């Protein structure tokens, strides 16, 4: 009897903490995310970055992340104070679920695209470097956005509002739908992009080190050659410094984003994988 009362009190306490977290933590994340992405959009829209393929990908990813935050957190904040419309209105439930899943898929794949772009640009192979163009970045970004939208098209059929036998009132209505959504999220939205980010990030670092070794060897050659040739090389190098500094800043920004995404998404994918294999009703973490 005492144990049962203790369990009920613990459950009530956890429910209260969850409500408070949804109410106040969601507001902080919302403000932080919106301000950060708006600043990214403002900076990356400057004329300096107009012809830079990696900057354009970051700009697109910032817009996608902004849509993801707006569609994902607004209803959670509303639900912490009053009735969440996604719990009772079917079309809002379906639309919100599709926006959340599709944009969360677009964002990491756009970072993968940026990582591949940096790898191509840092290569000592001229043919690979020529593939790093704004046109190619725009083409592949369009492919990523289209496939992400199509990947979770089943959400419009699978998701329903007013459910009573699911972790959330707005959730997959059948077990098959839950397996399909969870496995798609774990594999395509999280694990595959993370592996590709790490792979091409390491390859980019290797390319950068090879380029540094080549520059050092060329510098030694310039010291041996005549004074006029050395002065011309120095002038050309000084002209390339602003561009090189921009490229290095974008590379650092990319590596930080890859690291943060890996840290934040791998635990979530493990939770989804466990929930899919060992629980029929899954977990509500992905939409919280």
TORKOL-4160 file (C-alpha; in steps of 0.2 Angstrom, whole numbers, padded with zeros to 4 digits, m for minus):
288
<pt num="1" X="0000" Y="0000" Z="0000"/>
<pt num="2" X="0014" Y="0012" Z="0005"/>
<pt num="3" X="0024" Y="0007" Z="m0011"/>
<pt num="4" X="0009" Y="0010" Z="m0022"/>
<pt num="5" X="0006" Y="0027" Z="m0014"/>
<pt num="6" X="0025" Y="0031" Z="m0017"/>
<pt num="7" X="0024" Y="0026" Z="m0035"/>
<pt num="8" X="0008" Y="0037" Z="m0038"/>
<pt num="9" X="0017" Y="0052" Z="m0030"/>
<pt num="10" X="0032" Y="0049" Z="m0040"/>
<pt num="11" X="0022" Y="0048" Z="m0056"/>
<pt num="12" X="0013" Y="0064" Z="m0052"/>
<pt num="13" X="0029" Y="0073" Z="m0048"/>
<pt num="14" X="0037" Y="0067" Z="m0065"/>
<pt num="15" X="0021" Y="0073" Z="m0074"/>
<pt num="16" X="0022" Y="0090" Z="m0066"/>
<pt num="17" X="0041" Y="0092" Z="m0070"/>
<pt num="18" X="0037" Y="0087" Z="m0088"/>
<pt num="19" X="0023" Y="0101" Z="m0089"/>
<pt num="20" X="0035" Y="0114" Z="m0082"/>
<pt num="21" X="0049" Y="0109" Z="m0094"/>
<pt num="22" X="0037" Y="0110" Z="m0109"/>
<pt num="23" X="0031" Y="0127" Z="m0103"/>
<pt num="24" X="0048" Y="0135" Z="m0099"/>
<pt num="25" X="0062" Y="0126" Z="m0108"/>
<pt num="26" X="0052" Y="0126" Z="m0124"/>
<pt num="27" X="0051" Y="0145" Z="m0123"/>
<pt num="28" X="0070" Y="0146" Z="m0120"/>
<pt num="29" X="0074" Y="0134" Z="m0135"/>
<pt num="30" X="0061" Y="0143" Z="m0146"/>
<pt num="31" X="0069" Y="0160" Z="m0143"/>
<pt num="32" X="0087" Y="0154" Z="m0144"/>
<pt num="33" X="0084" Y="0144" Z="m0160"/>
<pt num="34" X="0074" Y="0158" Z="m0168"/>
<pt num="35" X="0086" Y="0172" Z="m0164"/>
<pt num="36" X="0101" Y="0161" Z="m0169"/>
<pt num="37" X="0094" Y="0155" Z="m0186"/>
<pt num="38" X="0088" Y="0173" Z="m0190"/>
<pt num="39" X="0105" Y="0180" Z="m0187"/>
<pt num="40" X="0112" Y="0166" Z="m0198"/>
<pt num="41" X="0100" Y="0170" Z="m0212"/>
<pt num="42" X="0105" Y="0189" Z="m0210"/>
<pt num="43" X="0124" Y="0186" Z="m0211"/>
<pt num="44" X="0124" Y="0172" Z="m0224"/>
<pt num="45" X="0113" Y="0183" Z="m0235"/>
<pt num="46" X="0127" Y="0196" Z="m0237"/>
<pt num="47" X="0134" Y="0199" Z="m0254"/>
<pt num="48" X="0151" Y="0192" Z="m0248"/>
<pt num="49" X="0143" Y="0174" Z="m0248"/>
<pt num="50" X="0132" Y="0175" Z="m0263"/>
<pt num="51" X="0144" Y="0165" Z="m0274"/>
<pt num="52" X="0150" Y="0153" Z="m0260"/>
<pt num="53" X="0142" Y="0136" Z="m0262"/>
<pt num="54" X="0144" Y="0131" Z="m0243"/>
<pt num="55" X="0137" Y="0147" Z="m0237"/>
<pt num="56" X="0122" Y="0145" Z="m0248"/>
<pt num="57" X="0119" Y="0127" Z="m0240"/>
<pt num="58" X="0121" Y="0135" Z="m0223"/>
<pt num="59" X="0108" Y="0148" Z="m0227"/>
<pt num="60" X="0096" Y="0135" Z="m0234"/>
<pt num="61" X="0099" Y="0124" Z="m0218"/>
<pt num="62" X="0095" Y="0139" Z="m0207"/>
<pt num="63" X="0079" Y="0142" Z="m0216"/>
<pt num="64" X="0074" Y="0124" Z="m0214"/>
<pt num="65" X="0079" Y="0124" Z="m0195"/>
<pt num="66" X="0068" Y="0140" Z="m0192"/>
<pt num="67" X="0053" Y="0131" Z="m0200"/>
<pt num="68" X="0057" Y="0116" Z="m0189"/>
<pt num="69" X="0057" Y="0126" Z="m0173"/>
<pt num="70" X="0042" Y="0136" Z="m0178"/>
<pt num="71" X="0032" Y="0120" Z="m0182"/>
<pt num="72" X="0038" Y="0110" Z="m0168"/>
<pt num="73" X="0038" Y="0121" Z="m0153"/>
<pt num="74" X="0024" Y="0133" Z="m0155"/>
<pt num="75" X="0011" Y="0119" Z="m0152"/>
<pt num="76" X="0021" Y="0112" Z="m0137"/>
<pt num="77" X="0021" Y="0129" Z="m0129"/>
<pt num="78" X="0002" Y="0131" Z="m0132"/>
<pt num="79" X="m0001" Y="0114" Z="m0125"/>
<pt num="80" X="0008" Y="0119" Z="m0109"/>
<pt num="81" X="m0004" Y="0133" Z="m0105"/>
<pt num="82" X="m0020" Y="0127" Z="m0114"/>
<pt num="83" X="m0027" Y="0113" Z="m0126"/>
<pt num="84" X="m0014" Y="0108" Z="m0139"/>
<pt num="85" X="m0023" Y="0110" Z="m0156"/>
<pt num="86" X="m0013" Y="0095" Z="m0163"/>
<pt num="87" X="m0021" Y="0084" Z="m0150"/>
<pt num="88" X="m0039" Y="0087" Z="m0156"/>
<pt num="89" X="m0038" Y="0094" Z="m0174"/>
<pt num="90" X="m0034" Y="0080" Z="m0187"/>
<pt num="91" X="m0026" Y="0091" Z="m0201"/>
<pt num="92" X="m0016" Y="0101" Z="m0189"/>
<pt num="93" X="m0009" Y="0085" Z="m0182"/>
<pt num="94" X="m0004" Y="0078" Z="m0199"/>
<pt num="95" X="0003" Y="0094" Z="m0205"/>
<pt num="96" X="0013" Y="0097" Z="m0190"/>
<pt num="97" X="0020" Y="0079" Z="m0189"/>
<pt num="98" X="0025" Y="0080" Z="m0208"/>
<pt num="99" X="0034" Y="0097" Z="m0206"/>
<pt num="100" X="0043" Y="0091" Z="m0190"/>
<pt num="101" X="0049" Y="0075" Z="m0198"/>
<pt num="102" X="0053" Y="0082" Z="m0215"/>
<pt num="103" X="0063" Y="0097" Z="m0209"/>
<pt num="104" X="0072" Y="0087" Z="m0196"/>
<pt num="105" X="0078" Y="0076" Z="m0211"/>
<pt num="106" X="0082" Y="0090" Z="m0222"/>
<pt num="107" X="0093" Y="0099" Z="m0210"/>
<pt num="108" X="0106" Y="0085" Z="m0207"/>
<pt num="109" X="0107" Y="0080" Z="m0225"/>
<pt num="110" X="0110" Y="0098" Z="m0230"/>
<pt num="111" X="0125" Y="0098" Z="m0217"/>
<pt num="112" X="0131" Y="0082" Z="m0226"/>
<pt num="113" X="0130" Y="0091" Z="m0242"/>
<pt num="114" X="0140" Y="0105" Z="m0235"/>
<pt num="115" X="0153" Y="0093" Z="m0228"/>
<pt num="116" X="0155" Y="0085" Z="m0246"/>
<pt num="117" X="0156" Y="0102" Z="m0253"/>
<pt num="118" X="0171" Y="0106" Z="m0241"/>
<pt num="119" X="0179" Y="0089" Z="m0245"/>
<pt num="120" X="0178" Y="0093" Z="m0264"/>
<pt num="121" X="0185" Y="0111" Z="m0262"/>
<pt num="122" X="0199" Y="0105" Z="m0251"/>
<pt num="123" X="0205" Y="0092" Z="m0263"/>
<pt num="124" X="0221" Y="0093" Z="m0271"/>
<pt num="125" X="0213" Y="0086" Z="m0287"/>
<pt num="126" X="0207" Y="0100" Z="m0298"/>
<pt num="127" X="0193" Y="0090" Z="m0306"/>
<pt num="128" X="0185" Y="0087" Z="m0288"/>
<pt num="129" X="0187" Y="0106" Z="m0284"/>
<pt num="130" X="0178" Y="0111" Z="m0300"/>
<pt num="131" X="0163" Y="0101" Z="m0294"/>
<pt num="132" X="0161" Y="0112" Z="m0279"/>
<pt num="133" X="0150" Y="0125" Z="m0287"/>
<pt num="134" X="0134" Y="0135" Z="m0282"/>
<pt num="135" X="0124" Y="0127" Z="m0296"/>
<pt num="136" X="0128" Y="0109" Z="m0290"/>
<pt num="137" X="0124" Y="0114" Z="m0272"/>
<pt num="138" X="0107" Y="0121" Z="m0277"/>
<pt num="139" X="0103" Y="0106" Z="m0287"/>
<pt num="140" X="0107" Y="0093" Z="m0273"/>
<pt num="141" X="0099" Y="0104" Z="m0260"/>
<pt num="142" X="0083" Y="0103" Z="m0271"/>
<pt num="143" X="0085" Y="0084" Z="m0272"/>
<pt num="144" X="0087" Y="0083" Z="m0253"/>
<pt num="145" X="0071" Y="0094" Z="m0249"/>
<pt num="146" X="0060" Y="0084" Z="m0262"/>
<pt num="147" X="0065" Y="0067" Z="m0255"/>
<pt num="148" X="0063" Y="0072" Z="m0237"/>
<pt num="149" X="0045" Y="0078" Z="m0241"/>
<pt num="150" X="0041" Y="0062" Z="m0250"/>
<pt num="151" X="0050" Y="0051" Z="m0237"/>
<pt num="152" X="0037" Y="0056" Z="m0223"/>
<pt num="153" X="0022" Y="0058" Z="m0235"/>
<pt num="154" X="0015" Y="0042" Z="m0226"/>
<pt num="155" X="0012" Y="0053" Z="m0210"/>
<pt num="156" X="m0003" Y="0061" Z="m0219"/>
<pt num="157" X="m0011" Y="0043" Z="m0218"/>
<pt num="158" X="m0003" Y="0036" Z="m0202"/>
<pt num="159" X="m0005" Y="0051" Z="m0190"/>
<pt num="160" X="m0022" Y="0054" Z="m0181"/>
<pt num="161" X="m0028" Y="0066" Z="m0168"/>
<pt num="162" X="m0038" Y="0061" Z="m0152"/>
<pt num="163" X="m0029" Y="0044" Z="m0149"/>
<pt num="164" X="m0030" Y="0036" Z="m0132"/>
<pt num="165" X="m0019" Y="0021" Z="m0134"/>
<pt num="166" X="m0003" Y="0030" Z="m0139"/>
<pt num="167" X="0010" Y="0040" Z="m0131"/>
<pt num="168" X="0003" Y="0056" Z="m0138"/>
<pt num="169" X="m0015" Y="0061" Z="m0144"/>
<pt num="170" X="m0007" Y="0065" Z="m0161"/>
<pt num="171" X="0002" Y="0050" Z="m0166"/>
<pt num="172" X="0004" Y="0035" Z="m0178"/>
<pt num="173" X="m0013" Y="0025" Z="m0177"/>
<pt num="174" X="m0006" Y="0008" Z="m0181"/>
<pt num="175" X="0009" Y="m0002" Z="m0175"/>
<pt num="176" X="0015" Y="m0004" Z="m0193"/>
<pt num="177" X="0015" Y="0015" Z="m0195"/>
<pt num="178" X="0025" Y="0017" Z="m0179"/>
<pt num="179" X="0038" Y="0005" Z="m0185"/>
<pt num="180" X="0039" Y="0013" Z="m0202"/>
<pt num="181" X="0041" Y="0031" Z="m0195"/>
<pt num="182" X="0053" Y="0026" Z="m0181"/>
<pt num="183" X="0064" Y="0016" Z="m0193"/>
<pt num="184" X="0064" Y="0029" Z="m0206"/>
<pt num="185" X="0069" Y="0042" Z="m0192"/>
<pt num="186" X="0083" Y="0032" Z="m0185"/>
<pt num="187" X="0091" Y="0026" Z="m0201"/>
<pt num="188" X="0088" Y="0040" Z="m0214"/>
<pt num="189" X="0086" Y="0055" Z="m0203"/>
<pt num="190" X="0099" Y="0052" Z="m0190"/>
<pt num="191" X="0112" Y="0037" Z="m0192"/>
<pt num="192" X="0116" Y="0038" Z="m0211"/>
<pt num="193" X="0119" Y="0057" Z="m0210"/>
<pt num="194" X="0129" Y="0056" Z="m0195"/>
<pt num="195" X="0141" Y="0042" Z="m0202"/>
<pt num="196" X="0143" Y="0053" Z="m0218"/>
<pt num="197" X="0146" Y="0069" Z="m0209"/>
<pt num="198" X="0160" Y="0060" Z="m0199"/>
<pt num="199" X="0167" Y="0052" Z="m0214"/>
<pt num="200" X="0168" Y="0067" Z="m0225"/>
<pt num="201" X="0173" Y="0078" Z="m0211"/>
<pt num="202" X="0189" Y="0067" Z="m0208"/>
<pt num="203" X="0192" Y="0067" Z="m0227"/>
<pt num="204" X="0191" Y="0086" Z="m0227"/>
<pt num="205" X="0204" Y="0087" Z="m0212"/>
<pt num="206" X="0215" Y="0075" Z="m0222"/>
<pt num="207" X="0214" Y="0086" Z="m0238"/>
<pt num="208" X="0218" Y="0101" Z="m0227"/>
<pt num="209" X="0234" Y="0094" Z="m0220"/>
<pt num="210" X="0239" Y="0088" Z="m0238"/>
<pt num="211" X="0236" Y="0106" Z="m0244"/>
<pt num="212" X="0247" Y="0113" Z="m0230"/>
<pt num="213" X="0261" Y="0101" Z="m0234"/>
<pt num="214" X="0260" Y="0107" Z="m0252"/>
<pt num="215" X="0260" Y="0125" Z="m0248"/>
<pt num="216" X="0275" Y="0122" Z="m0236"/>
<pt num="217" X="0285" Y="0114" Z="m0250"/>
<pt num="218" X="0280" Y="0127" Z="m0263"/>
<pt num="219" X="0286" Y="0140" Z="m0250"/>
<pt num="220" X="0303" Y="0132" Z="m0249"/>
<pt num="221" X="0304" Y="0132" Z="m0268"/>
<pt num="222" X="0300" Y="0151" Z="m0268"/>
<pt num="223" X="0314" Y="0154" Z="m0256"/>
<pt num="224" X="0326" Y="0145" Z="m0268"/>
<pt num="225" X="0320" Y="0155" Z="m0284"/>
<pt num="226" X="0323" Y="0173" Z="m0288"/>
<pt num="227" X="0317" Y="0188" Z="m0279"/>
<pt num="228" X="0305" Y="0194" Z="m0293"/>
<pt num="229" X="0296" Y="0178" Z="m0293"/>
<pt num="230" X="0295" Y="0177" Z="m0274"/>
<pt num="231" X="0288" Y="0195" Z="m0274"/>
<pt num="232" X="0274" Y="0190" Z="m0287"/>
<pt num="233" X="0270" Y="0175" Z="m0277"/>
<pt num="234" X="0268" Y="0185" Z="m0261"/>
<pt num="235" X="0257" Y="0197" Z="m0269"/>
<pt num="236" X="0246" Y="0184" Z="m0276"/>
<pt num="237" X="0245" Y="0175" Z="m0259"/>
<pt num="238" X="0240" Y="0192" Z="m0251"/>
<pt num="239" X="0226" Y="0193" Z="m0263"/>
<pt num="240" X="0219" Y="0176" Z="m0259"/>
<pt num="241" X="0220" Y="0178" Z="m0240"/>
<pt num="242" X="0202" Y="0185" Z="m0238"/>
<pt num="243" X="0195" Y="0171" Z="m0248"/>
<pt num="244" X="0205" Y="0158" Z="m0239"/>
<pt num="245" X="0200" Y="0166" Z="m0222"/>
<pt num="246" X="0182" Y="0164" Z="m0227"/>
<pt num="247" X="0184" Y="0146" Z="m0232"/>
<pt num="248" X="0193" Y="0142" Z="m0216"/>
<pt num="249" X="0179" Y="0150" Z="m0206"/>
<pt num="250" X="0166" Y="0141" Z="m0215"/>
<pt num="251" X="0175" Y="0124" Z="m0212"/>
<pt num="252" X="0177" Y="0128" Z="m0193"/>
<pt num="253" X="0158" Y="0132" Z="m0193"/>
<pt num="254" X="0154" Y="0116" Z="m0202"/>
<pt num="255" X="0165" Y="0105" Z="m0191"/>
<pt num="256" X="0156" Y="0113" Z="m0175"/>
<pt num="257" X="0139" Y="0109" Z="m0182"/>
<pt num="258" X="0144" Y="0091" Z="m0186"/>
<pt num="259" X="0150" Y="0088" Z="m0169"/>
<pt num="260" X="0135" Y="0096" Z="m0161"/>
<pt num="261" X="0123" Y="0086" Z="m0172"/>
<pt num="262" X="0132" Y="0070" Z="m0168"/>
<pt num="263" X="0131" Y="0073" Z="m0149"/>
<pt num="264" X="0113" Y="0078" Z="m0149"/>
<pt num="265" X="0106" Y="0065" Z="m0162"/>
<pt num="266" X="0114" Y="0049" Z="m0158"/>
<pt num="267" X="0106" Y="0047" Z="m0140"/>
<pt num="268" X="0089" Y="0051" Z="m0148"/>
<pt num="269" X="0092" Y="0038" Z="m0162"/>
<pt num="270" X="0096" Y="0025" Z="m0149"/>
<pt num="271" X="0080" Y="0029" Z="m0139"/>
<pt num="272" X="0070" Y="0027" Z="m0155"/>
<pt num="273" X="0079" Y="0011" Z="m0160"/>
<pt num="274" X="0076" Y="0003" Z="m0142"/>
<pt num="275" X="0058" Y="0009" Z="m0142"/>
<pt num="276" X="0054" Y="0002" Z="m0160"/>
<pt num="277" X="0062" Y="m0015" Z="m0155"/>
<pt num="278" X="0056" Y="m0018" Z="m0138"/>
<pt num="279" X="0040" Y="m0008" Z="m0136"/>
<pt num="280" X="0024" Y="m0009" Z="m0146"/>
<pt num="281" X="0019" Y="0009" Z="m0142"/>
<pt num="282" X="0036" Y="0017" Z="m0145"/>
<pt num="283" X="0041" Y="0033" Z="m0138"/>
<pt num="284" X="0035" Y="0051" Z="m0139"/>
<pt num="285" X="0052" Y="0059" Z="m0138"/>
<pt num="286" X="0054" Y="0063" Z="m0157"/>
<pt num="287" X="0039" Y="0075" Z="m0157"/>
<pt num="288" X="0042" Y="0082" Z="m0140"/>
